[in-house]
Amino acid sequence: MKQRVWKWASLLPLSLLFFLSGCSENMLVLQPKGPVAKTQYDLIVWSVGFMLLIIVVVFALFAAVLIRYREKPENANYEPPEEEGNTLLEIIWTAIPIVIVTALAIPTVKATFALEKPSQKSVKPLTIHVTAANWKWIFSYPEQNIETVNYVNIPEDVPVKFKLTSVGPMSSFWVPQLGGQKYAMDGMETELFLEADEPGSYMGRNANFTGKGFTHMEFEVVAQTKNDFNKWVKEVQQTAPKLSKEKYDTILKPGLVGRMTFSSTHLGWMDHAKQNSHHMNMEH
C-alpha cells in the first residue's frame, strides 16, 4: 500500500509540469520584460513564498500535535480537564491573521498605486489610444497621426500610456510580459502604463470572454529601438493610406480582420461626435 502511495506522489510534480505546459501563455507572467511586469512579478513571488511559508508552519504544527497528543496505551482513559479559555492563545490566534493580511496588503497597495504612474518621471510617455471591438484591437497614435489594427509598435525604455475604451462588449487588454490586464469599456476610458525594457515581440490578448471570436482576439506589441521606431513612424506617415470613415465603420463590424496600418486616425471623428452630443444635451 505504501509503495502505491509513494508511486502516485512521485507523479505529482510531473502532472503539475504537464498542467503548466498547457498554460504557457499564463506562464509568460513569470518572464517579465518591463518595469511594470517586474514589479508585479516580485509581488507574485513574495505572496506565493509567504503563503507557502504559512502552509509549511501550519502543517508542521498539525503533525506535531498529532504525534505528541495521539492516544497511547498508557493514556487510553485520560480525560483532559475542562478549559474556560486562554486569553494568551486567543490573542495569538487573532493577531496572526492580522499580521498575515498586513504583510500581504502593504506591498500590494504600494505596488498598485505605483503602477498607476509612469515608471520614469524624466521621460515623456508615449500616448496610444486603444479601442476594442468584436474581435480586433485598434491602436491610435494621436501625436504621430497613425492608426494600426491588431499590432502596436512602441519604443523601448519609454513609458507608454494606453488609453483604453471599447465600442462593443467589455474587453480586457493584457500583455503578460509587460504588465497586468485592465478593462476597456464602452463609453468609458481607462488608463494603463506599460513599458518594455528591450526590443522584442510580446503577444497580447483579450482576457475577458466576448463571444465566438474571443479566442482569436490577439495582438502583437513590437518593442523597437528609438531609432527604429522613429523610422517606422516616418515610413507609415509617407506610405500608408488614410483611414476613411467608411473603412473604419467596416473594421468595427463583428468579425476577424488582419493587420492594417493607416496614416490618419479616427480620433478626430470621435471628438467631433462627442462635441455634437454635448451640444445636444446642453440644448435639451
LOTI-270356 format. One record per residue (C-alpha): residue in three letters; z, x, y negated. Coordinates in steps of 0.5 Angstrom, whole numbers, plus 2048, in hexadecimal, padded with zeros to 3 digits. Layout:
REM residues N
ALAZXY
...
REM end
This chain:
REM residues 284
MET800800800
LYS8028067FB
GLN7FB8097FD
ARG7F78037FB
VAL7FB8027F4
TRP7FA8097F2
LYS7F38097F4
TRP7F28037EF
ALA7F68067EA
SER7F280C7EA
LEU7EB8087E9
LEU7EE8057E2
PRO7EC80B7DE
LEU7E580B7E1
SER7E58037E0
LEU7E78047D9
LEU7E28097D8
PHE7DC8047DA
PHE7DF7FF7D6
LEU7DF8037CF
SER7D88057D1
GLY7D67FE7D0
CYS7D97FE7C9
SER7D58047C7
GLU7D48017C0
ASN7DB8007BF
MET7DD8077C1
LEU7D98097BB
VAL7DF8087B7
LEU7E280E7BA
GLN7DD8127B8
PRO7DE8127B0
LYS7D88147AC
GLY7DB8137A5
PRO7E28137A1
VAL7E380B7A2
ALA7E280B7A9
LYS7E68127AA
THR7EC80E7A6
GLN7EB8087AB
TYR7EB80D7B1
ASP7F18107AF
LEU7F48097AE
ILE7F28077B5
VAL7F480E7B8
TRP7FB80D7B5
SER7FC8067B7
VAL7FA8077BE
GLY7FE80D7BF
PHE80480A7BC
MET8048047C0
LEU8038087C7
LEU80980C7C5
ILE80D8057C5
ILE80A8037CB
VAL80C8097CF
VAL8138097CC
VAL8138017CE
PHE8118037D5
ALA8168097D6
LEU81C8047D3
PHE8197FF7D8
ALA8198047DE
ALA8208077DC
VAL8238007DC
LEU8207FE7E3
ILE8228047E6
ARG8298057E3
TYR82B7FE7E4
ARG8287FC7EA
GLU82C7F97F0
LYS82F7FD7F5
PRO8347FC7FB
GLU83A7FF7F7
ASN8397FA7F1
ALA8367F47F5
ASN83B7EF7F3
TYR83C7F27EC
GLU83D7EC7E6
PRO83B7EF7DF
PRO8407ED7DA
GLU83E7E87D5
GLU83C7EA7CE
GLU83D7E67C8
GLY8387EB7C4
ASN8377F27C2
THR8367F37BA
LEU8337FA7BB
LEU82E7F87C0
GLU82C7F27BC
ILE82B7F77B6
ILE8277FC7BA
TRP8227F77BD
THR8217F37B7
ALA8207FA7B3
ILE81B7FD7B8
PRO8157F87B7
ILE8167F87AF
VAL8158007B0
ILE80F7FF7B4
VAL80C7FA7B0
THR80D7FE7AA
ALA80B8047AD
LEU8048017AE
ALA8047FD7A8
ILE8058027A3
PRO7FF8077A5
THR7FA8007A6
VAL7FC7FD79F
LYS7FB80479C
ALA7F480579F
THR7F27FE79E
PHE7F37FF796
ALA7F0806796
LEU7E9804799
GLU7E87FE794
LYS7E680478F
PRO7E180A790
SER7E4810793
GLN7E181478E
LYS7E3813787
SER7DF818784
VAL7D8816787
LYS7D580F784
PRO7D480A78A
LEU7CD80878C
THR7CD80078C
ILE7C97FD791
HIS7C97F5792
VAL7C97F3799
THR7C67EC79B
ALA7C77E97A2
ALA7C27E47A4
ASN7C07E17AB
TRP7BF7E67AE
LYS7BE7EC7AA
TRP7C17F07A4
ILE7BE7F179D
PHE7C07F7799
SER7BF7F7792
TYR7C07FD78D
PRO7C07FB786
GLU7C0802783
GLN7BA804787
ASN7B77FD787
ILE7B67FE78E
GLU7B77F9794
THR7B77FA79B
VAL7B77F67A1
ASN7BB7F87A8
TYR7BD7FF7A5
VAL7C08027A0
ASN7C080A79D
ILE7C680D79A
PRO7C7814797
GLU7CD81879B
ASP7D3819798
VAL7D2814793
PRO7D780D793
VAL7D2807794
LYS7D5800791
PHE7D27FB795
LYS7D27F4792
LEU7D17EF798
THR7CF7E8798
SER7CB7E379C
VAL7C67DE79C
GLY7C87DB7A3
PRO7CE7DB7A7
MET7D47E07A6
SER7D27E67A9
SER7D67ED7AA
PHE7D37F37A7
TRP7D57F97AC
VAL7D38007AC
PRO7D88037B2
GLN7D780A7B0
LEU7D88097A8
GLY7DE8047A8
GLY7E07FD7AA
GLN7DD7F77A9
LYS7DD7F27A3
TYR7DA7EB7A3
ALA7D47E979F
MET7D57E179D
ASP7D07DC79A
GLY7D27DB792
MET7D77E1792
GLU7D67E8791
THR7DB7ED795
GLU7DB7F5794
LEU7DB7FB799
PHE7DC802797
LEU7D980779C
GLU7D780E79C
ALA7D38137A1
ASP7D581A7A2
GLU7CF81D7A5
PRO7C881B7A6
GLY7C68167AC
SER7C48107AE
TYR7CA80B7AF
MET7C98047B2
GLY7CC7FE7AF
ARG7CC7F67B1
ASN7CF7EF7B0
ALA7D67EF7B3
ASN7D67E77B3
PHE7D27E37B7
THR7CD7DF7B3
GLY7C87DC7B8
LYS7C37DE7BD
GLY7C07E37B9
PHE7C77E77B8
THR7C67EC7BE
HIS7C07EF7BA
MET7C37EF7B3
GLU7C47F67B2
PHE7C27FB7AD
GLU7C28037AC
VAL7C58077A7
VAL7C280D7A6
ALA7C68127A2
GLN7C281879F
THR7C381E79A
LYS7C381C793
ASN7BC81F792
ASP7B981C798
PHE7BC815795
ASN7B981678E
LYS7B2818791
TRP7B3811796
VAL7B480D78F
LYS7AE81078B
GLU7AA80F791
VAL7AC808792
GLN7AB80778B
GLN7A480978B
THR7A1807791
ALA7A5801794
PRO7A27FA792
LYS7A67F578D
LEU7AA7EF790
SER7A87E978E
LYS7AC7E278E
GLU7A77DF794
LYS7A87E5798
TYR7B07E5797
ASP7B07DE799
THR7AC7E079F
ILE7B17E57A1
LEU7B77E07A0
LYS7B57DC7A5
PRO7B97DC7AC
GLY7B57E17B1
LEU7B57E87B2
VAL7B17ED7AE
GLY7AF7F47AE
ARG7B17F97A9
MET7AE7F87A2
THR7AE7FC79B
PHE7AD7FA794
SER7AC7FD78D
SER7B07F778A
THR7B67F278C
HIS7B87EB78C
LEU7BE7EC788
GLY7BA7EA781
TRP7B97E3784
MET7C07E2787
ASP7C37E4780
HIS7BE7DF77C
ALA7BF7DA781
LYS7C77DB780
GLN7C67DA779
ASN7C27D4779
SER7C77D177E
HIS7CD7D3779
HIS7C97D0773
MET7C87C9777
ASN7CF7C9779
MET7D17CA771
GLU7CD7C476F
HIS7D07C0774
REM end
